[in-house]
Amino acid sequence: MRSTSNSGSDEDHAGAPAVVNGSWFAAGSARRHDGTLTLEGGAFRVLSADGATAACPVAQARLSDFGDAMTVEFPDGSAFVVASGQPAAARLRAGVRGRAQLVTRLERRWQAVLVAVVATVVLCALLLFVVLPAMTAPLARLVPDAWARLIDEQSLPLFDRLVLDPSALPTGERERIAGGFAELVDGLGLDTSRYSLQFRSGGSVGANAFAMPGGTIIVTDRMTEIASPAELDAVLAHEIGHVELRHGLQQILRKSTLAIILVLVGPDAGTISELAQGLPAVLLDSGYSRAFEREADRFACDALARLGRDPSALADALQRLAEEHPEAVAVHAWVSSHPETDERIATIRSFTPAEPAPGR
């Protein structure tokens, strides 16, 4: 093996090892033995005149020199004293120092590599668990409306297979509610073509309503049965708030780092499929976050006030849900991870509109 040290090594001179004469002292003995010390291949080798041998890696030996005198101490306590006046001693000294410098450089390099690895792990953790989650709102805005609608189209069949059944509401009742919903969307100055109201029998989810990212809002038959028309409109205004504030997309992004990466790379058919697959689990398992529910409550109250309607209808709807599901207040989208219902009701009843209603 050739040393890469700039200072030269034992093999640098015509490829010959450095060989010096001197005296060998075995471990624990003061008896002197004539012999030779060879530096070759990164190791010291001793051959005494009486045939005894010893070997030691350079990295484990300690070199002591003063002027022309030099001693190589082995880990077991034995030592070789180099006789003075030998030209090869300079080569041996240079080779040892060159290898020591190389070892030092390698140790420092490994230390630098270790620091770099640790720093990379820390930075990746900060990126994945702090920076990217904080970017979910602006990232959600990067997803075009057309892609959000595709998420709805791919998610709705999953909801139907998992928890929903076809609606049993009479056609006339569905048309009446859908007409009121269209008036609500239009009255808020929103694009009516973006929204679609879907009726389903809720089964295990009972009285419920929830919004998908692309503007599809599902309302269960039981919700239409227990809520008055004003209360149902308030519930639908709340769900419109989730759509306008992009809560569905944000919730998916918060639950999945992979989804964040997919959006950053650029939405495509594969991205949409990934996002769509995650939506039912997000909404049915944990619902929207508390912060998102408060934002949607505020949106609904502002919207109702702007239309000259009473925002307290939303509080009344929540109260009815509490009575419908006393053991859990409600289920899934309207309760899981929500603030206490009493707190939400109190906040809604104390609502002050951001701007006066038209004509007031």
WOTA-V430963 format. One record per residue. N is the residue number from 1. RES is the residue in one letter. PSI is psi in whole degrees, 0 to 359 (* if undefined). OMEGA is omega in whole degrees, 0 to 359 (999 if undefined). Layout:
<<N RES PSI OMEGA> <N RES PSI OMEGA>>
This chain:
<<1 M 132 180> <2 R 138 177> <3 S 146 177> <4 T 9 182> <5 S 143 177> <6 N 340 184> <7 S 359 179> <8 G 168 179> <9 S 181 183> <10 D 334 181> <11 E 1 187> <12 D 340 184> <13 H 95 178> <14 A 21 176> <15 G 8 183> <16 A 144 175> <17 P 161 176> <18 A 122 181> <19 V 127 180> <20 V 154 176> <21 N 159 178> <22 G 204 183> <23 S 135 181> <24 W 128 178> <25 F 114 180> <26 A 160 182> <27 A 130 178> <28 G 11 182> <29 S 141 177> <30 A 4 181> <31 R 132 183> <32 R 135 176> <33 H 128 174> <34 D 148 179> <35 G 186 178> <36 T 150 176> <37 L 125 181> <38 T 134 173> <39 L 112 182> <40 E 136 176> <41 G 31 177> <42 G 18 181> <43 A 151 172> <44 F 141 175> <45 R 130 181> <46 V 135 173> <47 L 112 182> <48 S 164 183> <49 A 332 181> <50 D 9 175> <51 G 356 179> <52 A 147 180> <53 T 159 176> <54 A 155 180> <55 A 154 182> <56 C 132 174> <57 P 144 180> <58 V 321 184> <59 A 338 182> <60 Q 352 181> <61 A 160 177> <62 R 127 182> <63 L 124 176> <64 S 125 177> <65 D 149 177> <66 F 113 184> <67 G 236 182> <68 D 352 182> <69 A 140 181> <70 M 137 178> <71 T 135 176> <72 V 117 181> <73 E 132 180> <74 F 160 183> <75 P 331 182> <76 D 2 179> <77 G 350 176> <78 S 164 183> <79 A 153 175> <80 F 123 179> <81 V 119 183> <82 V 130 177> <83 A 143 183> <84 S 164 174> <85 G 21 180> <86 Q 122 179> <87 P 326 182> <88 A 340 181> <89 A 324 179> <90 A 321 178> <91 R 320 179> <92 L 315 180> <93 R 316 181> <94 A 321 180> <95 G 317 179> <96 V 314 181> <97 R 322 179> <98 G 316 179> <99 R 324 178> <100 A 318 178> <101 Q 322 179> <102 L 316 178> <103 V 317 179> <104 T 316 180> <105 R 319 179> <106 L 319 178> <107 E 316 179> <108 R 323 180> <109 R 318 179> <110 W 323 176> <111 Q 318 179> <112 A 320 178> <113 V 317 180> <114 L 315 178> <115 V 318 180> <116 A 320 179> <117 V 313 179> <118 V 316 180> <119 A 321 179> <120 T 317 179> <121 V 316 180> <122 V 315 180> <123 L 320 178> <124 C 320 179> <125 A 317 178> <126 L 319 181> <127 L 314 186> <128 L 324 188> <129 F 349 180> <130 V 303 187> <131 V 306 184> <132 L 317 176> <133 P 327 179> <134 A 344 182> <135 M 6 186> <136 T 323 181> <137 A 307 178> <138 P 328 178> <139 L 321 179> <140 A 329 179> <141 R 341 180> <142 L 340 181> <143 V 118 181> <144 P 154 179> <145 D 323 181> <146 A 321 178> <147 W 323 178> <148 A 321 178> <149 R 324 177> <150 L 325 175> <151 I 316 178> <152 D 313 184> <153 E 325 181> <154 Q 336 182> <155 S 323 185> <156 L 315 177> <157 P 328 178> <158 L 317 176> <159 F 315 182> <160 D 322 180> <161 R 326 187> <162 L 308 191> <163 V 347 188> <164 L 154 176> <165 D 164 178> <166 P 145 180> <167 S 145 176> <168 A 6 180> <169 L 143 175> <170 P 149 181> <171 T 317 181> <172 G 321 180> <173 E 318 178> <174 R 320 179> <175 E 321 179> <176 R 314 181> <177 I 319 180> <178 A 322 177> <179 G 317 177> <180 G 324 178> <181 F 317 179> <182 A 320 177> <183 E 321 179> <184 L 312 180> <185 V 314 181> <186 D 320 180> <187 G 334 179> <188 L 2 179> <189 G 24 181> <190 L 164 181> <191 D 109 182> <192 T 333 181> <193 S 343 180> <194 R 337 188> <195 Y 146 177> <196 S 123 179> <197 L 123 182> <198 Q 136 179> <199 F 135 178> <200 R 156 169> <201 S 125 190> <202 G 338 182> <203 G 239 183> <204 S 339 181> <205 V 349 173> <206 G 219 179> <207 A 115 188> <208 N 163 172> <209 A 141 176> <210 F 154 186> <211 A 143 172> <212 M 162 186> <213 P 326 186> <214 G 5 178> <215 G 2 175> <216 T 124 179> <217 I 127 180> <218 I 131 176> <219 V 135 182> <220 T 157 180> <221 D 318 183> <222 R 326 177> <223 M 318 180> <224 T 336 181> <225 E 323 185> <226 I 340 184> <227 A 142 172> <228 S 165 178> <229 P 319 180> <230 A 319 180> <231 E 321 179> <232 L 319 176> <233 D 322 179> <234 A 318 177> <235 V 316 180> <236 L 324 176> <237 A 322 176> <238 H 316 180> <239 E 324 174> <240 I 322 177> <241 G 318 177> <242 H 320 181> <243 V 310 184> <244 E 327 181> <245 L 3 177> <246 R 37 182> <247 H 324 180> <248 G 313 179> <249 L 319 180> <250 Q 319 181> <251 Q 320 177> <252 I 316 181> <253 L 324 179> <254 R 331 182> <255 K 343 187> <256 S 114 174> <257 T 326 178> <258 L 319 180> <259 A 322 178> <260 I 314 181> <261 I 319 180> <262 L 319 180> <263 V 321 179> <264 L 320 179> <265 V 324 179> <266 G 126 181> <267 P 132 172> <268 D 187 184> <269 A 320 179> <270 G 319 178> <271 T 312 182> <272 I 319 179> <273 S 318 179> <274 E 314 181> <275 L 318 182> <276 A 321 181> <277 Q 330 183> <278 G 342 186> <279 L 311 181> <280 P 317 180> <281 A 320 181> <282 V 311 185> <283 L 321 184> <284 L 333 182> <285 D 306 186> <286 S 350 181> <287 G 195 177> <288 Y 158 179> <289 S 164 179> <290 R 319 180> <291 A 319 179> <292 F 321 179> <293 E 320 178> <294 R 319 179> <295 E 318 179> <296 A 323 175> <297 D 313 181> <298 R 317 178> <299 F 313 182> <300 A 317 180> <301 C 316 177> <302 D 316 182> <303 A 314 181> <304 L 320 179> <305 A 319 179> <306 R 329 180> <307 L 4 180> <308 G 20 179> <309 R 166 184> <310 D 115 179> <311 P 339 181> <312 S 348 176> <313 A 330 177> <314 L 320 177> <315 A 321 178> <316 D 321 179> <317 A 318 178> <318 L 321 179> <319 Q 319 178> <320 R 321 177> <321 L 324 178> <322 A 322 179> <323 E 328 180> <324 E 324 182> <325 H 71 184> <326 P 333 182> <327 E 335 182> <328 A 10 182> <329 V 312 173> <330 A 196 180> <331 V 157 172> <332 H 243 192> <333 A 335 183> <334 W 359 180> <335 V 315 187> <336 S 127 180> <337 S 13 180> <338 H 163 169> <339 P 164 176> <340 E 138 183> <341 T 320 179> <342 D 321 179> <343 E 317 179> <344 R 316 181> <345 I 316 180> <346 A 320 180> <347 T 317 180> <348 I 318 182> <349 R 337 178> <350 S 12 184> <351 F 136 172> <352 T 121 184> <353 P 145 179> <354 A 331 178> <355 E 152 182> <356 P 148 176> <357 A 151 180> <358 P 135 177> <359 G 3 181> <360 R * 999>>
